Amino acid sequence: KPDINWIETQYWGKNLSAASNIIFSNGLLDPWSSGGVLKSQSDSVVAILIPNGAHHLDLRGSNKADPADVVSARNQEKKYIATWLKSP
């Protein structure tokens, strides 16, 4: 029987106040997305929702058949990472 609270118990909930420089990308076609971090927690702990994406689609190589929201997610991810790399 699935334990809907397992991830919060196992990984200390969604309290990410001490975290930084994390992107939670969530392809909403992935059945696991409901257990993900779906809202940005700060400027450096961000959630990117991909309505037409599946599991890790944004992390795979680009394909001309990629949905526009997957392409957009990749661009957002690059922007965040570039910003973090420039930070002192």
Disulfide bonds with the S-S distance in Angstrom:
none
